[in-house]
């Protein structure tokens, strides 16, 4: 999978912003990306501090651009742009204070076209990576929410399950209806979950998966009631309307999704049941637990969360990541 992604980004190198330029893991990954000619790199941080951290770790970042928010020559223009984007919600002083931080500064570099994509979260929380993206880059046309997907890869087991996708495992806690002031439904929970499924399916294709999407639940094809069963069932209908060409079915239990014997017994005639490789969960409790079980007990390497629904590729690292994870997530982000 990574060989194909590397071929793609080498053919058209992008500029990547790393919001934590003094972090040793970032610097190690950046030096490797630069040495291999995979992308242009922008490191956010005080110039001397970034160079010292690189020297202390023995990392060659001579080809990187280092930008310090406190000395950035175009800061006034950046502040003006942010004030306009925030539409009266933040004063110029508040915007300048926010832009002094690497997460906001890096995101604005992407918004202003100074970079193509961003990777952060080695020290920032997921919320601190997503919030600037929502405020500045915003969701792409037609998108109502940001979601995420994990790409999971292993070298053994059935070939059709060596690369799989799971979403949303990091952003949306659950899927409740949005109501207007009169109590009418503006956007239903099922519409939100359907949108997640469509975005996960699109992203899976980037990573060489031919998606067969299972909408997961504790029920298969109406065998159970209550909980999120109706939500998942309705979301499948809406997803098919949004993208008639996608292979999606549900609701179904996980065994019905991956075992042909169980799948065709419980969901006869389904083109997905028993053959799924892309899994959409009805809430974050199930999804986060599910991908971690696959990672820790199933032998999968997990890459993500890959954020979906934004106007530009902006991704979040785990604060427990190592340099190898940063390197691979940078490749993933640039490929998007």
VEXDREN-2710 file (C-alpha; in Angstrom, 1 decimal):
% VEXDREN-2710
k/r/px/py/pz
1/UNK/0.0/0.0/0.0
2/UNK/2.7/2.5/1.0
3/UNK/4.7/1.8/-2.2
4/UNK/1.7/2.9/-4.3
5/UNK/1.2/6.0/-2.2
6/UNK/4.9/6.9/-2.4
7/UNK/4.8/6.6/-6.2
8/UNK/1.7/8.9/-6.2
9/UNK/3.3/11.6/-4.1
10/UNK/6.7/11.4/-5.8
11/UNK/4.9/12.2/-9.1
12/UNK/3.5/15.4/-7.7
13/UNK/5.3/16.5/-4.5
14/UNK/3.2/18.4/-2.0
15/UNK/4.2/20.9/0.7
16/UNK/3.5/19.5/4.2
17/UNK/3.2/21.6/7.4
18/UNK/4.2/20.1/10.7
19/UNK/2.8/22.1/13.5
20/UNK/5.3/20.9/16.2
21/UNK/8.7/21.7/14.6
22/UNK/10.9/21.0/17.7
23/UNK/9.5/17.6/18.4
24/UNK/12.2/14.9/17.9
25/UNK/9.7/12.5/16.3
26/UNK/8.6/15.1/13.8
27/UNK/12.2/16.0/13.0
28/UNK/13.3/12.4/12.5
29/UNK/10.3/11.8/10.1
30/UNK/10.9/15.1/8.3
31/UNK/14.6/14.4/7.7
32/UNK/13.6/11.0/6.2
33/UNK/10.9/12.5/4.0
34/UNK/13.3/15.2/2.7
35/UNK/16.1/12.7/2.1
36/UNK/13.8/10.5/0.1
37/UNK/12.5/13.5/-1.9
38/UNK/8.8/12.7/-1.0
39/UNK/7.6/16.2/-0.2
40/UNK/8.5/19.8/0.7
41/UNK/8.5/20.3/4.5
42/UNK/7.5/23.3/6.6
43/UNK/8.4/23.1/10.3
44/UNK/6.6/25.5/12.6
45/UNK/8.6/26.9/15.5
46/UNK/11.3/29.3/16.6
47/UNK/14.0/28.9/14.1
48/UNK/17.0/28.5/16.4
49/UNK/15.1/26.1/18.7
50/UNK/14.1/23.9/15.7
51/UNK/17.6/23.8/14.4
52/UNK/19.0/23.0/17.8
53/UNK/16.5/20.2/18.3
54/UNK/17.4/18.8/14.9
55/UNK/21.2/19.0/15.7
56/UNK/20.7/17.4/19.1
57/UNK/19.0/14.5/17.4
58/UNK/21.3/14.3/14.4
59/UNK/18.5/15.0/11.9
60/UNK/19.3/16.7/8.6
61/UNK/16.5/19.3/7.9
62/UNK/18.6/21.7/5.7
63/UNK/16.0/21.4/2.9
64/UNK/13.1/22.2/5.3
65/UNK/11.5/25.7/5.6
66/UNK/11.2/26.8/9.2
67/UNK/8.6/29.4/10.0
68/UNK/8.2/31.2/13.4
69/UNK/4.7/32.6/13.9
70/UNK/6.2/35.4/16.0
71/UNK/8.5/36.7/13.2
72/UNK/6.4/35.7/10.2
73/UNK/6.5/38.6/7.7
74/UNK/3.0/38.1/6.4
75/UNK/1.4/37.9/9.9
76/UNK/-0.7/41.0/9.4
77/UNK/-2.3/39.6/6.2
78/UNK/-2.8/36.3/8.0
79/UNK/-4.6/38.1/10.9
80/UNK/-6.8/40.0/8.5
81/UNK/-7.8/36.8/6.7
82/UNK/-8.6/35.0/10.0
83/UNK/-10.7/37.9/11.2
84/UNK/-12.7/37.7/8.0
85/UNK/-13.1/34.0/8.3
86/UNK/-14.3/34.2/11.9
87/UNK/-17.0/36.7/10.8
88/UNK/-16.9/38.8/14.0
89/UNK/-16.5/35.9/16.4
90/UNK/-12.9/36.9/17.1
91/UNK/-11.2/40.3/17.3
92/UNK/-7.9/41.0/15.5
93/UNK/-6.1/40.7/18.9
94/UNK/-7.7/37.4/19.6
95/UNK/-6.8/36.1/16.1
96/UNK/-3.2/37.2/16.4
97/UNK/-2.9/35.4/19.8
98/UNK/-4.4/32.3/18.2
99/UNK/-2.0/32.5/15.2
100/UNK/1.0/32.7/17.5
101/UNK/0.3/29.0/18.2
102/UNK/1.5/26.3/15.8
103/UNK/-1.8/24.6/15.3
104/UNK/-3.6/27.8/14.1
105/UNK/-0.6/29.2/12.3
106/UNK/0.0/25.9/10.4
107/UNK/-3.7/25.6/9.5
108/UNK/-3.7/29.2/8.1
109/UNK/-0.7/28.4/6.0
110/UNK/-2.8/25.7/4.3
111/UNK/-5.8/28.0/4.0
112/UNK/-3.7/30.7/2.4
113/UNK/-2.2/28.3/-0.1
114/UNK/1.3/28.4/1.4
115/UNK/1.1/24.6/1.9
116/UNK/-1.0/21.8/0.7
117/UNK/-1.6/19.7/3.8
118/UNK/-0.9/19.6/7.5
119/UNK/0.0/17.0/10.1
120/UNK/-0.3/17.8/13.8
121/UNK/-1.1/16.2/17.2
122/UNK/2.2/14.9/18.4
123/UNK/1.7/17.2/21.3
124/UNK/-1.7/18.8/20.5
125/UNK/-4.9/17.0/21.3
126/UNK/-7.2/15.9/18.5
127/UNK/-9.6/18.8/19.4
128/UNK/-6.8/21.3/19.1
129/UNK/-6.0/19.9/15.6
130/UNK/-9.6/19.8/14.4
131/UNK/-10.8/23.1/15.9
132/UNK/-8.5/25.4/13.7
133/UNK/-9.3/23.3/10.7
134/UNK/-13.1/23.7/11.2
135/UNK/-12.8/27.4/11.9
136/UNK/-10.3/28.2/9.0
137/UNK/-10.2/25.5/6.3
138/UNK/-13.8/24.5/7.0
139/UNK/-15.8/21.6/5.6
140/UNK/-15.8/20.9/1.9
141/UNK/-18.9/21.8/-0.1
142/UNK/-21.8/19.5/0.7
143/UNK/-20.2/18.2/3.9
144/UNK/-22.1/18.6/7.2
145/UNK/-19.5/17.2/9.5
146/UNK/-15.9/16.1/9.9
147/UNK/-15.3/12.4/10.5
148/UNK/-12.4/10.0/10.4
149/UNK/-11.2/6.7/9.2
150/UNK/-8.4/4.3/10.3
151/UNK/-6.6/2.3/7.6
152/UNK/-5.5/-1.0/9.0
153/UNK/-2.9/-3.2/7.4
154/UNK/-1.4/-6.6/8.1
155/UNK/0.8/-9.0/6.1
156/UNK/-1.0/-12.3/6.9
157/UNK/-4.5/-13.7/6.8
158/UNK/-7.0/-13.6/3.9
159/UNK/-5.7/-11.3/1.1
160/UNK/-9.0/-9.5/0.8
161/UNK/-8.7/-8.5/4.5
162/UNK/-5.0/-7.4/4.6
163/UNK/-6.0/-3.7/4.1
164/UNK/-9.3/-2.6/5.7
165/UNK/-10.9/0.6/6.7
166/UNK/-12.8/1.5/9.9
167/UNK/-14.7/4.7/10.6
168/UNK/-15.5/6.9/12.5
169/UNK/-13.2/6.0/15.3
170/UNK/-12.0/9.4/16.6
171/UNK/-14.3/12.3/16.0
172/UNK/-18.1/11.8/16.3
173/UNK/-19.3/10.5/19.6
174/UNK/-22.7/9.5/18.3
175/UNK/-25.3/10.5/15.7
176/UNK/-28.1/12.6/17.0
177/UNK/-30.7/14.6/15.1
178/UNK/-30.0/18.3/14.7
179/UNK/-33.1/20.4/15.4
180/UNK/-34.1/23.9/14.5
181/UNK/-35.7/26.3/17.0
182/UNK/-39.1/24.9/16.4
183/UNK/-38.0/21.4/17.1
184/UNK/-38.0/20.2/13.4
185/UNK/-35.2/17.9/12.2
186/UNK/-32.6/19.9/10.2
187/UNK/-30.2/17.0/9.8
188/UNK/-31.0/13.6/11.0
189/UNK/-28.5/11.2/12.8
190/UNK/-29.0/8.8/10.0
191/UNK/-28.0/11.4/7.4
192/UNK/-24.9/12.1/9.4
193/UNK/-23.9/8.4/9.6
194/UNK/-24.7/8.0/5.9
195/UNK/-22.3/10.9/5.1
196/UNK/-19.6/9.2/7.2
197/UNK/-20.1/6.0/5.2
198/UNK/-19.8/7.8/1.9
199/UNK/-16.7/9.6/3.0
200/UNK/-15.1/6.4/4.4
201/UNK/-15.8/4.6/1.2
202/UNK/-14.1/7.3/-0.9
203/UNK/-11.1/7.4/1.3
204/UNK/-10.7/3.6/1.3
205/UNK/-10.3/3.8/-2.5
206/UNK/-7.3/6.1/-2.1
207/UNK/-5.5/3.3/-0.2
208/UNK/-6.2/0.7/-2.9
209/UNK/-9.3/-0.9/-1.3
210/UNK/-12.2/-1.8/-3.4
211/UNK/-14.7/-1.0/-0.7
212/UNK/-17.5/-3.3/0.3
213/UNK/-19.0/-1.3/3.2
214/UNK/-20.7/-3.0/6.2
215/UNK/-22.9/-0.8/8.4
216/UNK/-22.3/-2.5/11.7
217/UNK/-24.7/-3.1/14.6
218/UNK/-25.6/-5.8/17.1
219/UNK/-28.4/-6.8/14.7
220/UNK/-28.3/-8.2/11.2
221/UNK/-31.0/-7.3/8.7
222/UNK/-33.6/-6.5/11.3
223/UNK/-32.9/-9.4/13.7
224/UNK/-32.7/-7.1/16.7
225/UNK/-34.5/-3.9/17.9
226/UNK/-33.5/-0.9/19.9
227/UNK/-30.2/0.8/20.4
228/UNK/-28.7/2.0/17.1
229/UNK/-30.4/-0.6/14.9
230/UNK/-32.8/1.8/13.3
231/UNK/-30.1/4.5/12.9
232/UNK/-27.8/2.1/11.1
233/UNK/-30.6/0.6/8.9
234/UNK/-31.8/4.1/7.8
235/UNK/-28.3/5.3/7.2
236/UNK/-27.7/2.5/4.6
237/UNK/-30.8/3.6/2.7
238/UNK/-29.6/7.3/2.7
239/UNK/-26.0/6.3/1.7
240/UNK/-27.3/4.4/-1.3
241/UNK/-29.2/7.5/-2.4
242/UNK/-26.1/9.6/-1.9
243/UNK/-23.9/7.2/-3.9
244/UNK/-25.9/4.6/-5.8
245/UNK/-22.7/3.0/-7.1
246/UNK/-21.2/2.2/-3.7
247/UNK/-21.5/-1.4/-2.3
248/UNK/-23.0/-1.0/1.2
249/UNK/-25.3/-3.1/3.2
250/UNK/-26.6/-3.3/6.8
251/UNK/-27.3/-3.2/9.5
252/UNK/-25.2/-6.3/10.2
253/UNK/-23.1/-7.8/13.0
254/UNK/-19.4/-8.1/12.5
255/UNK/-19.4/-11.9/12.0
256/UNK/-22.0/-11.5/9.3
257/UNK/-19.8/-8.8/7.7
258/UNK/-16.7/-11.0/7.4
259/UNK/-17.8/-14.6/7.4
260/UNK/-19.4/-15.7/4.1
261/UNK/-21.1/-18.6/5.8
262/UNK/-22.6/-16.4/8.6
263/UNK/-23.2/-13.5/6.3
264/UNK/-25.2/-15.3/3.7
265/UNK/-27.1/-17.2/6.3
266/UNK/-28.2/-14.1/8.2
267/UNK/-28.3/-11.7/5.2
268/UNK/-29.0/-13.9/2.1
269/UNK/-28.4/-12.3/-1.3
270/UNK/-26.3/-9.4/0.1
271/UNK/-23.2/-8.5/-2.0
272/UNK/-21.5/-7.2/1.2
273/UNK/-22.4/-9.7/4.0
274/UNK/-19.5/-12.0/4.4
275/UNK/-17.2/-10.1/2.1
276/UNK/-16.9/-6.6/3.8
277/UNK/-13.5/-4.8/4.0
278/UNK/-14.8/-1.4/5.0
279/UNK/-16.6/-1.0/8.3
280/UNK/-18.8/1.8/9.6
281/UNK/-19.7/1.8/13.3
282/UNK/-22.8/3.4/14.9
283/UNK/-21.0/5.2/17.7
284/UNK/-17.5/6.0/18.9
285/UNK/-17.5/3.5/21.8
286/UNK/-17.9/0.6/19.3
287/UNK/-15.5/2.0/16.7
288/UNK/-12.7/3.0/18.9
289/UNK/-12.8/-0.3/20.8
290/UNK/-13.1/-2.2/17.5
291/UNK/-10.1/-0.7/15.8
292/UNK/-7.9/-1.1/18.9
293/UNK/-8.9/-4.8/19.1
294/UNK/-7.9/-5.3/15.5
295/UNK/-4.7/-3.5/16.2
296/UNK/-3.7/-5.2/19.4
297/UNK/-5.1/-8.7/19.0
298/UNK/-5.6/-8.9/15.2
299/UNK/-2.1/-7.9/14.3
300/UNK/-3.1/-4.9/12.2
301/UNK/-1.0/-1.8/12.0
302/UNK/-3.4/1.2/12.3
303/UNK/-2.8/4.4/10.4
304/UNK/-5.0/7.4/11.4
305/UNK/-7.2/9.0/12.3
306/UNK/-7.4/10.2/8.7
307/UNK/-9.8/13.2/8.9
308/UNK/-12.6/13.3/6.4
309/UNK/-14.9/16.1/5.2
310/UNK/-12.4/19.0/5.3
311/UNK/-11.5/21.3/2.5
312/UNK/-7.9/20.2/2.7
313/UNK/-5.9/17.2/3.9
314/UNK/-5.3/17.9/7.6
315/UNK/-4.6/14.9/9.9
316/UNK/-4.1/14.2/13.5
317/UNK/-1.3/12.2/15.2
318/UNK/-1.6/10.2/18.4
319/UNK/0.4/11.8/21.1
320/UNK/1.9/8.4/21.7
321/UNK/3.2/8.2/18.1
322/UNK/6.8/7.4/17.1
323/UNK/8.8/8.7/14.2
324/UNK/7.8/5.8/11.9
325/UNK/4.1/6.6/12.5
326/UNK/4.7/10.3/11.7
327/UNK/6.6/9.3/8.5
328/UNK/3.8/7.1/7.3
329/UNK/1.0/9.4/8.3
330/UNK/2.8/12.2/6.4
331/UNK/2.7/9.9/3.3
332/UNK/-1.0/9.2/3.8
333/UNK/-1.8/12.9/4.2
334/UNK/0.1/14.0/1.2
335/UNK/-1.5/11.2/-0.9
336/UNK/-4.9/12.7/0.0
END
